[in-house]
């Protein structure tokens, strides 16, 4: 085996396992954030999930993973809820007491929309 091949082989044995470990660790928090019940993750200027189904009396939390602030505002008039600016890493929580369909948007970025359906 020539020196170039020896170097490549050694590099693959040390670097590849480290990259795989880093990739596994990097995806774990995202999966956990999306699996938290009654949570909407704000990321890449979208609400995920875009439609959330909850029971009456449930509390819903929006977690901002974007690097910009967002405001979660009910589309109804009068407003059923309205958050202050929610900065990166912060969250907003509200409780839905009554059944219904609650459309909402980001008042800073109006193309961002979502819905909470309360049964």
N, C-alpha and C positions, 0 to 999 in steps of 0.2 A: 504494500500500500504506500503510495507516495505521500509526502508531507501535506499536500493540499487536502487529500481525502482524509487523512488522520485528523486534521484540524476541523473539517466539516463534521466528521463523526463525533468528535469531542464536543463541538458546539451544539449539535443536535441533542446529545445526552444531557447537557446542562441547561440550555436555554429553553427548549421545548417544554419540559415539565414545569418550569417556572411560569411560562406564558399560559399554559393550561390552568395552573393554580390561580393566577391572577384573573383570568377570564371567568373562572368559576366564582371567585369572591366578588368580582365586580357585578355579576348579575344577581346575586343573592338579595341585596337590599331592594331592587326593583320588584322582584317577585313577591317579597314580603309586603311591600307597600301596597301592591295591587290586591293582595289577598285579605287585607284588613276589612272586616265587614263595614258596610255603610260608609265607605271612604271613596272620594273622588280625587284622583291624582291629576294635578295640573302640570302638564309637561309638553313642551314643543307647541305651545299655544293651542292645546286641546284639553278637553275634560275627558278623563277616562275612568270609568265607563261613561259614554255619552248619555246613556239612560240607566238610571239606578232605580230598582224596585225595593221599597221598604214597607214595613208595617207602620200603622198609625202609632204615634208616640215615639218613633225612632229618632235618634240623633244622627245627622249626617255631617261628616267632616271633609272639607276640601283641603288638600295638602299641596302647597305650591312648590314644585320641583323646577320651575323655570327660573331664569336669572333676572326676571322682570316682575314687578308687582302686578297683581290682578285684583279686580273687584267682582264678587259674585252677587248678581242682582236679579231678583225676580222679574219676570217679564210682565207680570200682572199689574193692573192698576186698581186699587192702590197696591204698592209693593208688599208682597208677603214676607220678604226678607231682603236685606241689603248689607253686604259686608263693608268694613273699612278696607283700605288698600291692604292686601295680603302679600307681603314681601317674600322673596325667595327663602325657603326653609320654614316659613310660618304656615299657620293653618287657620281656618275659619270653621266654626261649628254652629249649627242651628238644629232645632227640634221641630219635626213635622207632626203636629197634634191631630190634624184632620185629614181624612182620605181625600185624594184629588190628584190632579196632574199639575206639577209645578215646573213650568219652563223657566229657564234662567239663562243669563249671558254674562259676559265680562264687559262692564261698562267702559273699560279702557281699550278693549279690543273686541268690538261688538260681533265680529264674525265667529267668536268663540261662544258656542251654545251648548246647552245640556238640558236634561229633564230628570226630575225626581218624580216617580209615580208611587203614591202612597195608598196602600190598600187598607 
